[in-house]
Amino acid sequence: MALHGYPEIVNTDQGSQFTSEVFTHLVLSNDIKLSMDGKGRAIDNVFIELLWRSVKFESIYLNPPDSGIDIYQQLNRYFYYYNNERRHQGIDNQIPFKRYLIKQQKVA
């Protein structure tokens, strides 16, 4: 906090840890605005957690990065693979970008 100060706003989901009086009082008493995503948004976290689990188990743990540049390049390669080459069970083992292109052709 000494270097950058306090944030202007904290955005959370509506999990019990973020709606507790202790947490909200701490945030608000430091003149920080508190923003909470709408109900049901916590489910979004499930998808994000699964994505990062894939990133870690399929890339990072297998090839630990040596530097910040290394992790940046590794993530760049992985997300290209994830979107353009990797098949996804949740969409009938299709490749996301190819599925996107098919959907775009149907719209046009």
C-alpha positions as CSV (number, residue, x, y, z in Angstrom):
1,M,0.0,0.0,0.0
2,A,2.9,2.3,0.7
3,L,4.0,2.3,-2.9
4,H,0.7,2.4,-4.8
5,G,-1.8,3.4,-2.2
6,Y,-5.3,2.0,-1.8
7,P,-7.4,1.0,-4.8
8,E,-10.4,3.2,-5.7
9,I,-12.7,0.3,-6.1
10,V,-12.8,-3.4,-5.2
11,N,-14.9,-5.7,-7.4
12,T,-16.0,-9.1,-5.9
13,D,-18.6,-11.7,-6.4
14,Q,-21.3,-12.2,-3.7
15,G,-19.5,-15.0,-1.9
16,S,-20.0,-15.0,1.9
17,Q,-16.4,-14.0,2.5
18,F,-17.1,-10.8,0.5
19,T,-20.5,-9.9,2.0
20,S,-19.4,-10.4,5.6
21,E,-19.6,-7.3,7.8
22,V,-15.9,-7.5,8.6
23,F,-14.8,-7.4,4.9
24,T,-17.3,-4.7,3.8
25,H,-16.4,-2.5,6.8
26,L,-12.7,-2.8,6.1
27,V,-13.2,-1.8,2.5
28,L,-15.7,1.0,3.0
29,S,-13.9,2.4,6.1
30,N,-10.8,3.0,3.9
31,D,-12.9,5.1,1.4
32,I,-12.8,2.3,-1.2
33,K,-15.9,1.7,-3.3
34,L,-17.3,-1.8,-3.2
35,S,-18.8,-3.3,-6.3
36,M,-20.3,-6.8,-6.3
37,D,-21.3,-8.8,-9.4
38,G,-25.0,-9.8,-9.6
39,K,-26.3,-13.0,-8.2
40,G,-25.3,-16.0,-10.2
41,R,-22.1,-14.4,-11.3
42,A,-20.2,-16.7,-8.9
43,I,-20.8,-19.5,-11.5
44,D,-18.5,-17.5,-13.8
45,N,-15.7,-18.3,-11.5
46,V,-16.2,-22.0,-12.2
47,F,-15.3,-21.5,-15.8
48,I,-12.4,-19.3,-15.1
49,E,-11.1,-21.8,-12.5
50,L,-11.4,-24.6,-15.1
51,L,-9.5,-22.5,-17.7
52,W,-6.6,-21.8,-15.4
53,R,-6.5,-25.4,-14.2
54,S,-6.0,-26.4,-17.8
55,V,-3.3,-23.8,-18.3
56,K,-1.4,-24.9,-15.3
57,F,-1.7,-28.7,-15.8
58,E,-1.2,-28.7,-19.6
59,S,1.5,-26.0,-19.8
60,I,3.0,-24.3,-16.8
61,Y,3.6,-27.3,-14.5
62,L,5.1,-29.2,-17.4
63,N,7.4,-26.3,-18.4
64,P,8.1,-24.0,-15.4
65,P,8.9,-20.6,-16.7
66,D,12.3,-19.0,-16.1
67,S,11.2,-15.3,-16.2
68,G,8.3,-13.0,-16.7
69,I,9.0,-12.9,-20.4
70,D,9.1,-16.7,-20.5
71,I,5.6,-17.0,-18.8
72,Y,4.2,-14.3,-21.2
73,Q,5.4,-16.2,-24.2
74,Q,4.3,-19.5,-22.8
75,L,0.8,-18.2,-22.1
76,N,0.6,-16.6,-25.5
77,R,1.4,-20.0,-27.2
78,Y,-0.9,-21.9,-24.9
79,F,-3.9,-19.6,-25.5
80,Y,-3.3,-19.8,-29.2
81,Y,-3.3,-23.6,-28.9
82,Y,-6.3,-23.5,-26.6
83,N,-8.5,-21.5,-29.0
84,N,-7.2,-22.7,-32.4
85,E,-6.0,-26.3,-32.0
86,R,-7.3,-28.0,-28.8
87,R,-10.5,-29.9,-28.9
88,H,-13.0,-29.1,-26.1
89,Q,-15.2,-31.8,-24.6
90,G,-17.9,-29.2,-23.6
91,I,-18.5,-28.3,-27.3
92,D,-18.6,-31.8,-28.8
93,N,-14.9,-32.1,-29.2
94,Q,-14.8,-29.2,-31.6
95,I,-12.1,-26.5,-31.8
96,P,-13.4,-23.2,-30.5
97,F,-12.2,-21.0,-33.4
98,K,-13.5,-23.4,-36.0
99,R,-16.9,-23.6,-34.2
100,Y,-16.9,-19.8,-34.2
101,L,-16.3,-19.6,-37.9
102,I,-19.1,-22.1,-38.6
103,K,-21.5,-20.0,-36.4
104,Q,-20.4,-16.8,-38.3
105,Q,-21.2,-18.4,-41.6
106,K,-24.7,-19.4,-40.5
107,V,-25.3,-15.8,-39.4
108,A,-24.1,-14.2,-42.7
